[in-house]
Amino acid sequence: MTAPPVSLEFRTLDYRDVAEVRAYLELLFAISAVGDEFHFDKSPEFIDRAVIKARRQAVEFMNANPDESADIIAKAYNIEPAVARNAVRSLTTSRTKGIPYWGTGQFHLDGMKRMMDVQKMVGAISGDFDIPKMIDTSFLPDDIKTPKE
């Protein structure tokens, strides 16, 4: 069982996937921005422009130009261009329950809850969390400000 992008390197060899992880696992929300009040208060333009807008532009660029994006990644990380192209094509089209692998900043509460549950299972955290109360969407553009279930 494999998950992209690892499985993509093996497609050029004599291996094949028996199953892909995304077919068996629920959505896990693993990427988010975390900061403290000091940084949010002292550098709101950095959070707004340099982090949120840049990520959104990068994701939109990769979706619109997967091969060009892959070529940039291949050069920066010294990866074979074909492997990078396969990885970017796979990840830009990958969906778990309709949610893209690379999002533009939308919070998905179910995925966040599952990630917290996994952290509890492995002993990384304990206790209960009110996830909606932990989220500050004030920096997000209006079209993605409301978290989805």
QUIHUTA-V8439 format. One record per residue. RES is the residue in one small letter. NEAR is the number of other ideal C-beta (glycine too) atoms within 12 Angstrom. D_FIRST is the distance of its C-alpha to the first C-alpha in Angstrom with 1 decimal. Layout:
BEGIN
res-><RES | RES>
near-><NEAR | NEAR>
d_first-><D_FIRST | D_FIRST>
END
This chain:
BEGIN
res-><m | t | a | p | p | v | s | l | e | f | r | t | l | d | y | r | d | v | a | e | v | r | a | y | l | e | l | l | f | a | i | s | a | v | g | d | e | f | h | f | d | k | s | p | e | f | i | d | r | a | v | i | k | a | r | r | q | a | v | e | f | m | n | a | n | p | d | e | s | a | d | i | i | a | k | a | y | n | i | e | p | a | v | a | r | n | a | v | r | s | l | t | t | s | r | t | k | g | i | p | y | w | g | t | g | q | f | h | l | d | g | m | k | r | m | m | d | v | q | k | m | v | g | a | i | s | g | d | f | d | i | p | k | m | i | d | t | s | f | l | p | d | d | i | k | t | p | k | e>
near-><15 | 21 | 24 | 28 | 30 | 19 | 27 | 28 | 21 | 20 | 23 | 17 | 11 | 6 | 13 | 13 | 20 | 12 | 13 | 22 | 21 | 26 | 18 | 13 | 18 | 20 | 28 | 26 | 32 | 20 | 22 | 27 | 23 | 14 | 19 | 12 | 12 | 10 | 18 | 20 | 15 | 12 | 17 | 19 | 15 | 18 | 28 | 20 | 16 | 18 | 25 | 31 | 21 | 18 | 27 | 26 | 20 | 24 | 27 | 20 | 22 | 33 | 24 | 14 | 20 | 26 | 22 | 20 | 28 | 30 | 22 | 20 | 29 | 22 | 14 | 12 | 16 | 10 | 21 | 20 | 22 | 18 | 27 | 31 | 29 | 28 | 36 | 36 | 26 | 30 | 30 | 30 | 18 | 29 | 16 | 28 | 20 | 15 | 27 | 26 | 33 | 30 | 33 | 25 | 35 | 31 | 30 | 32 | 26 | 23 | 31 | 31 | 26 | 23 | 27 | 26 | 21 | 20 | 19 | 16 | 13 | 11 | 8 | 12 | 14 | 12 | 9 | 12 | 18 | 12 | 22 | 18 | 11 | 17 | 27 | 23 | 24 | 15 | 29 | 26 | 19 | 11 | 12 | 22 | 17 | 17 | 25 | 23 | 17>
d_first-><0.0 | 3.8 | 7.1 | 10.4 | 12.4 | 10.5 | 8.6 | 12.2 | 13.7 | 11.9 | 13.1 | 16.5 | 15.7 | 15.1 | 11.3 | 9.6 | 6.4 | 6.0 | 5.0 | 5.6 | 6.3 | 9.9 | 10.1 | 9.8 | 11.5 | 15.1 | 16.7 | 17.3 | 20.2 | 19.9 | 22.5 | 26.1 | 29.4 | 31.1 | 34.8 | 37.9 | 41.2 | 42.8 | 40.5 | 40.5 | 44.3 | 45.1 | 42.7 | 42.0 | 42.4 | 39.7 | 37.3 | 38.3 | 38.5 | 36.5 | 33.4 | 33.1 | 34.8 | 33.2 | 29.6 | 30.5 | 32.1 | 29.1 | 26.6 | 29.1 | 29.7 | 26.0 | 25.8 | 29.0 | 28.6 | 24.9 | 25.9 | 28.8 | 26.7 | 24.1 | 27.1 | 28.4 | 25.1 | 24.8 | 28.4 | 28.2 | 25.2 | 25.8 | 22.7 | 22.9 | 24.0 | 21.7 | 18.6 | 20.2 | 21.1 | 17.7 | 16.4 | 19.4 | 19.5 | 15.9 | 16.7 | 20.2 | 19.2 | 16.2 | 17.4 | 16.3 | 19.1 | 21.2 | 21.0 | 20.3 | 18.0 | 21.2 | 24.1 | 27.7 | 28.6 | 28.4 | 27.7 | 25.4 | 26.6 | 24.0 | 21.2 | 23.6 | 24.3 | 20.7 | 20.3 | 23.6 | 22.4 | 19.3 | 21.9 | 24.1 | 21.6 | 21.0 | 24.8 | 25.0 | 27.5 | 29.7 | 31.9 | 31.9 | 31.8 | 33.4 | 31.0 | 33.3 | 36.1 | 34.0 | 33.5 | 36.1 | 35.7 | 39.2 | 37.9 | 35.7 | 37.2 | 38.6 | 36.1 | 33.2 | 35.3 | 34.6 | 31.2 | 29.2 | 28.0>
END
